[in-house]
Amino acid sequence: MNVRASVLTLMFALTPVLAMAHDYAQGAIKIDHPWSRPTPPGTPMGVGYLAISNNSDSAITLTGANTPRAGAVSIHESSMSDGVMRMRPLAAGLTIPAGATVELKSHGYHLMLEALNGPLQAGERIPLTLRFDHGGEIEVELAVEPMEQGGMDGQDDHSGPGDHAGH
């Protein structure tokens, strides 16, 4: 096999991996696998999960986010207290220490997409702008994935009907 054929074979073999790769980097900040889950019609809220790595020498803070698909995006923390899952907004943002990675995931930190303008559908990519202190912004896309692909267990799912502690 000649070199050109070898390169083409390798490129085709890696295409599925590259298509699934879905991380973003800007300066010292890396965003890994931003995703959400499908929502039923009429559901006003969705969630956003991702990992934020801070490869700098000082802490950074995620101060907010926005998307054209929701009226507002807020940063929340879920925690278990006296056997009850509670959720609270982080008005001051989410700090990522120097050299650390903070994962936004089920039963922990997450983004709330509030006042959705339509259901989030599997396979869709939702544009999302993440804002950090000192004016930095990173444009990402939330991949809308079924639970089994995104890794969520469904117990911290804010995309369905019903009330949640802290709202």
C-alpha positions as CSV (number, residue, x, y, z in Angstrom):
1,M,0.0,0.0,0.0
2,N,1.4,3.4,-0.9
3,V,1.6,6.3,1.5
4,R,-1.3,8.1,0.0
5,A,-3.6,5.1,0.3
6,S,-2.4,4.6,3.9
7,V,-3.2,8.2,4.8
8,L,-6.7,7.9,3.2
9,T,-7.4,4.6,5.0
10,L,-6.4,6.2,8.3
11,M,-8.6,9.3,7.7
12,F,-11.6,7.2,6.9
13,A,-11.0,5.0,9.9
14,L,-10.8,8.0,12.2
15,T,-13.9,9.8,10.7
16,P,-16.4,8.3,13.3
17,V,-14.0,9.3,16.1
18,L,-13.6,12.8,14.8
19,A,-17.3,13.2,14.2
20,M,-18.0,12.3,17.8
21,A,-15.1,14.4,19.2
22,H,-16.7,17.5,20.7
23,D,-14.5,19.6,22.7
24,Y,-13.4,23.3,22.5
25,A,-10.4,25.2,23.7
26,Q,-9.6,28.9,24.0
27,G,-6.4,30.0,25.7
28,A,-6.0,28.1,29.0
29,I,-9.7,27.0,29.0
30,K,-10.9,23.7,27.6
31,I,-14.5,22.6,27.3
32,D,-15.1,18.9,27.0
33,H,-18.3,17.2,25.7
34,P,-21.0,19.8,26.2
35,W,-24.4,18.0,26.0
36,S,-28.0,18.1,26.9
37,R,-30.9,15.7,26.7
38,P,-34.1,15.7,24.7
39,T,-37.1,17.4,26.3
40,P,-40.8,16.6,25.9
41,P,-43.0,19.2,24.0
42,G,-44.1,22.0,26.3
43,T,-41.3,21.5,28.8
44,P,-40.0,24.9,29.8
45,M,-36.5,23.8,31.0
46,G,-33.5,21.8,29.8
47,V,-30.1,21.0,31.2
48,G,-26.5,21.5,30.1
49,Y,-23.6,19.3,31.1
50,L,-19.9,19.7,30.2
51,A,-16.4,19.6,31.8
52,I,-14.4,22.8,32.1
53,S,-10.6,22.5,32.4
54,N,-8.5,25.5,33.6
55,N,-4.9,25.0,32.4
56,S,-3.8,28.4,33.8
57,D,-2.0,29.5,36.9
58,S,-5.0,31.3,38.4
59,A,-8.6,30.5,39.1
60,I,-11.3,31.4,36.6
61,T,-15.0,31.8,37.1
62,L,-17.9,30.7,34.8
63,T,-20.1,33.8,35.3
64,G,-23.0,33.0,32.9
65,A,-24.1,31.6,29.6
66,N,-26.7,32.2,26.9
67,T,-28.3,30.5,24.0
68,P,-30.9,31.5,21.4
69,R,-32.9,28.4,22.4
70,A,-33.7,29.6,25.9
71,G,-34.9,32.8,27.6
72,A,-32.2,32.5,30.2
73,V,-29.3,30.1,31.2
74,S,-28.3,29.9,34.9
75,I,-25.6,28.0,36.7
76,H,-27.0,25.6,39.4
77,E,-25.7,23.2,42.0
78,S,-27.7,20.1,43.1
79,S,-26.9,18.6,46.5
80,M,-28.5,16.0,48.8
81,S,-29.6,17.4,52.2
82,D,-31.6,15.3,54.7
83,G,-32.5,12.8,52.0
84,V,-33.9,15.5,49.7
85,M,-32.2,16.7,46.5
86,R,-32.0,20.4,46.5
87,M,-31.0,22.8,43.8
88,R,-29.7,26.3,44.1
89,P,-28.5,28.9,41.6
90,L,-24.9,30.0,41.8
91,A,-25.3,33.8,41.5
92,A,-21.6,34.5,41.8
93,G,-20.8,31.8,39.2
94,L,-18.7,28.6,39.3
95,T,-15.0,28.9,40.1
96,I,-12.6,26.5,38.4
97,P,-9.3,26.4,40.3
98,A,-6.0,26.7,38.5
99,G,-4.9,23.4,37.0
100,A,-8.2,21.8,37.7
101,T,-11.2,20.4,35.9
102,V,-14.8,20.9,37.1
103,E,-17.5,18.7,35.7
104,L,-21.1,19.9,35.3
105,K,-23.1,16.7,35.6
106,S,-26.1,15.0,37.2
107,H,-26.3,15.5,41.0
108,G,-23.8,18.4,40.9
109,Y,-23.2,21.6,39.0
110,H,-25.2,22.0,35.8
111,L,-26.6,24.7,33.5
112,M,-30.4,25.3,33.5
113,L,-31.8,26.3,30.1
114,E,-34.9,28.2,31.2
115,A,-37.9,29.3,29.1
116,L,-37.0,27.0,26.1
117,N,-38.5,28.2,22.8
118,G,-39.2,24.6,21.7
119,P,-38.3,21.1,22.7
120,L,-34.7,20.0,22.5
121,Q,-34.5,17.0,20.0
122,A,-32.0,14.2,19.9
123,G,-29.3,14.8,17.3
124,E,-29.7,18.6,17.5
125,R,-26.8,20.9,18.3
126,I,-27.7,23.9,20.5
127,P,-25.4,26.9,20.3
128,L,-24.2,28.1,23.7
129,T,-22.0,31.0,24.7
130,L,-20.1,30.5,28.0
131,R,-19.0,33.7,29.8
132,F,-16.0,33.8,32.1
133,D,-14.7,36.5,34.4
134,H,-12.5,39.1,32.8
135,G,-14.7,39.2,29.7
136,G,-13.8,35.9,28.1
137,E,-16.4,34.0,26.1
138,I,-16.3,30.6,24.4
139,E,-18.8,29.4,21.8
140,V,-19.8,25.8,22.1
141,E,-22.6,23.5,21.0
142,L,-24.6,21.3,23.3
143,A,-25.1,17.9,21.6
144,V,-28.7,16.7,22.4
145,E,-28.1,13.1,23.3
146,P,-30.3,10.4,24.8
147,M,-29.5,9.5,28.4
148,E,-27.5,6.4,27.6
149,Q,-25.2,8.3,25.3
150,G,-24.7,11.3,27.5
151,G,-24.2,9.2,30.6
152,M,-27.0,10.7,32.7
153,D,-28.9,8.5,35.0
154,G,-32.1,10.6,34.9
155,Q,-32.3,11.3,38.6
156,D,-31.2,14.9,38.3
157,D,-33.3,15.6,35.2
158,H,-34.8,19.0,35.1
159,S,-36.1,18.7,31.6
160,G,-39.4,17.2,32.6
161,P,-42.6,18.5,34.2
162,G,-42.8,19.1,38.0
163,D,-41.3,21.3,40.6
164,H,-37.8,21.1,41.9
165,A,-36.5,22.3,45.3
166,G,-35.0,25.7,45.0
167,H,-37.3,26.9,42.2
